[in-house]
Amino acid sequence: MHSLDTYAADKLERLGAASLLRRLKPTRRSAGAYVERDGRKLLSFSCNDYLGLAHHPAVKAAAQKAIEVHGTGAGASRLVTGDHPLLSELEARLARLKGTEACVVFGSGYLANTGVIPTFAGKGDIVLVDELAHACIWAGAQLSGARIIAFEHNNTDHLAELLAEHRSSARHAIVATDGVFSMDGDIAPLDWLSAVCEANDAWLLSDDAHGVGVLAEGKGSAALFPEAQVPLQMGTLSKALGSYGGYVCASQAVVELLKTRARTLVYTTGLPPSAVAAALAALDIIEADPALTALPLAKARAFTKAVGLPRATSPIVPVIIGKAQDALDASKALEAEGFLVVAIRPPTVPAGMARLRIAFSAEHPDAEIARLAELVKPYVKARA
């Protein structure tokens, strides 16, 4: 056996012993938040398609039409020949939604964060990151070569202390956070973060992947804090918009610099036209139907009330279990009852904080939410 194979096999064995081994499971998604896995139909509470738009007839029709007109792929990097006309239209629409001068679309949310941070930070700079921020924020910070400093989750006092200590020795400072935290469902205090950043000449980056489309009539988490200054608003097309891709909304100058210097845009093929057209159709629906955008949070709050958890602030509700194997066992028990609620384990969450991450969709039937709540109650009581 090659030494590489030996290393991989040993690592897999250790992960398995710790209940941390992951395996891909083929899953067929259908309308109504249902999936088929291992020959069974399950109601999924583990999908980020918060509005069910991935199967909306208008969204699918737009994608199909784009294929007929523009083909299946962009063909090249956007700066070469891959900047098809739909991209500029989408960027204008996203900028309007987020209230910024301009926008640039990336191939994914991960590519957006790993592109934007190194564009504006490097050696001699600091990047202060919320300790629970998404992995792609950490990856972007690491790629930048700047000094990385973690601050306590949503703790603006700790952030202010760190900036007071380190800001004067750094050329530039970026503060990076999730707008809605993907594993905890809570919302960053963007008003207070903004105030701390403004007082210390730091640039605030907020990842709104889980906020756009479902908070503030679809405008996202920053719109909950209208006085906040968030110069870098990142998001994705792959969750509430039901498509694929990422974006950064910012000033015209910031966007122009990203378009010419962000390596994850310059050196990768542009989004396929079908994904862009699908996102545009999704934005039409979101802007026309604010009641739809309110449903995921309303359903999450009905669930938290039923099980005795703190009132949900986003469509994401964590049920902390603790040990990884116990979380896997809980997920398996719910699957036996017809629910797909995937266990989330370290390193995605801190050690000892394995959980059920329950994501609510506008398509979830209220009766099924109530049934899920009854099944989850014992886990909540055990943790209490």
Secondary structure, 3 states (H helix, E strand, C coil): CCHHHHHHHHHHHHHHHCCCCCCCCCCEECHHHEEEECCEEEEECCCCCCCCHHHCHHHHHHHHHHHHHHCCCCCCECCCCCCCHHHHHHHHHHHHHHCCCEEEEECCHHHHHHHHHHHHCCCCCEEEEECCCCHHHHHHHHHHCCEEEEECCCCHHHHHHHHHHHHHHCCCEEEEEECECCCCCCECCHHHHHHHHHHCCCEEEEECCCCCCCCCCCCCHHHHCCCCCCCEEEEECCCCCCCCCEEEEECHHHHHHHHHHCHHHHCCECCCHHHHHHHHHHHHHHHHCHHHHHHHHHHHHHHHHHHCCCCCCCCEEEEEEECHHHHHHHHHHHHHCCEECCEECCCCCCCCCEEEEEECCCCCCHHHHHHHHHHHHHHHHHHC
